[in-house]
Amino acid sequence: MISDDVKMLLQLIEQYGVKHLFKHLKYKHKGLFDKITTATSKFKDASFSEKIYAFIYNLQDRPRCLHCNKPVKYKGFSVGYAIYCSHGCVARNELTKDRSKESLKNNHNVSSPVELRWKRKEQ
């Protein structure tokens, strides 16, 4: 269930946008500003947008890469956090490999990108 603080914060975001929320909260909603700052104290080098995101979704720490468990980057308020920390981790992930192979099989009737390259050269 959504807390009253989160409901209020979502209404303020809708009204002012995330960009302009910092000053509005700091001067007109000091109590909520302090709750956000306290709840996100582990996010020391984070932007205020990231702190708001963490507060709304009740995050205790930054999410981690699904492949290597390193912290992932914050992409912005509307996107949230990346799933992987790098393109390398995306490529090495088994789920991604399986999807890629399935797509190659369904769309081109080959099992690897090398086979696709050879198939195109033959045509």
C-alpha positions as CSV (number, residue, x, y, z in Angstrom):
1,M,0.0,0.0,0.0
2,I,1.2,3.5,-0.8
3,S,2.1,5.7,2.1
4,D,0.7,9.2,2.5
5,D,4.1,10.7,2.0
6,V,4.5,8.9,-1.3
7,K,1.1,9.9,-2.5
8,M,1.9,13.6,-1.7
9,L,5.2,13.3,-3.4
10,L,3.6,11.8,-6.5
11,Q,1.1,14.7,-6.6
12,L,3.9,17.2,-6.3
13,I,5.9,15.5,-9.1
14,E,2.8,15.7,-11.3
15,Q,2.3,19.4,-10.4
16,Y,5.9,20.6,-10.6
17,G,7.9,17.9,-12.3
18,V,10.9,16.2,-10.9
19,K,13.3,18.9,-12.1
20,H,11.7,21.7,-10.0
21,L,10.8,19.6,-7.0
22,F,13.9,20.1,-5.0
23,K,13.4,23.8,-4.1
24,H,9.7,23.4,-3.6
25,L,10.2,20.5,-1.2
26,K,13.0,22.2,0.6
27,Y,11.1,25.4,1.3
28,K,7.5,24.5,1.3
29,H,7.4,20.9,2.5
30,K,10.4,20.7,4.8
31,G,9.1,17.7,6.7
32,L,8.8,15.6,3.6
33,F,12.2,16.8,2.3
34,D,13.8,15.7,5.6
35,K,12.1,12.3,5.4
36,I,13.4,11.8,1.9
37,T,16.9,12.9,2.9
38,T,16.9,10.6,6.0
39,A,15.5,7.6,4.2
40,T,18.0,7.9,1.4
41,S,21.1,8.6,3.5
42,K,23.0,5.7,1.9
43,F,22.7,7.4,-1.5
44,K,25.4,9.9,-0.7
45,D,26.5,10.9,-4.3
46,A,23.0,10.5,-5.8
47,S,21.1,13.3,-7.5
48,F,17.9,14.4,-5.8
49,S,15.9,12.7,-8.6
50,E,17.6,9.4,-7.7
51,K,16.8,10.0,-4.0
52,I,13.1,10.7,-4.8
53,Y,13.0,7.5,-6.9
54,A,14.6,5.5,-4.1
55,F,12.1,7.0,-1.6
56,I,9.1,6.2,-3.7
57,Y,10.2,2.6,-4.3
58,N,11.5,2.1,-0.8
59,L,15.0,1.2,-1.9
60,Q,17.6,0.6,0.8
61,D,20.6,0.4,-1.5
62,R,21.3,0.8,-5.2
63,P,20.2,-2.1,-7.4
64,R,22.9,-4.4,-8.7
65,C,23.8,-5.9,-12.1
66,L,22.0,-9.2,-12.8
67,H,25.1,-10.8,-14.2
68,C,28.1,-9.5,-12.1
69,N,26.4,-7.9,-9.0
70,K,28.1,-4.5,-9.5
71,P,26.0,-1.4,-8.8
72,V,24.1,-0.2,-11.9
73,K,23.6,3.3,-13.1
74,Y,20.5,5.5,-12.5
75,K,19.0,6.4,-15.9
76,G,16.5,9.0,-14.8
77,F,13.3,9.3,-12.9
78,S,11.0,7.9,-15.6
79,V,13.3,5.0,-16.4
80,G,14.9,4.1,-13.1
81,Y,18.0,1.9,-12.9
82,A,19.7,-0.1,-15.6
83,I,19.4,-3.8,-15.4
84,Y,23.1,-4.5,-16.2
85,C,26.2,-2.5,-15.5
86,S,27.7,-2.7,-19.0
87,H,27.2,-4.0,-22.5
88,G,29.6,-6.8,-21.7
89,C,27.3,-8.1,-18.9
90,V,24.3,-8.0,-21.2
91,A,26.2,-10.0,-23.8
92,R,27.4,-12.6,-21.3
93,N,24.0,-13.1,-19.6
94,E,22.5,-16.5,-20.5
95,L,18.9,-15.2,-20.9
96,T,20.2,-12.6,-23.5
97,K,22.1,-15.4,-25.3
98,D,19.1,-17.6,-25.4
99,R,16.9,-14.8,-26.8
100,S,19.4,-14.0,-29.4
101,K,19.8,-17.6,-30.6
102,E,16.0,-18.0,-30.7
103,S,15.6,-14.8,-32.7
104,L,18.2,-15.9,-35.2
105,K,16.6,-19.3,-35.5
106,N,13.1,-17.9,-36.0
107,N,13.9,-15.0,-38.3
108,H,16.8,-16.3,-40.3
109,N,16.9,-20.1,-39.7
110,V,20.5,-20.1,-38.5
111,S,21.9,-20.7,-35.0
112,S,24.7,-18.1,-34.9
113,P,25.6,-14.6,-36.3
114,V,28.5,-16.2,-38.2
115,E,26.1,-18.6,-40.0
116,L,24.0,-15.6,-40.9
117,R,27.0,-13.8,-42.4
118,W,27.9,-16.8,-44.5
119,K,24.3,-17.2,-45.6
120,R,24.2,-13.6,-46.8
121,K,27.5,-14.0,-48.6
122,E,26.2,-17.0,-50.5
123,Q,23.1,-15.1,-51.8
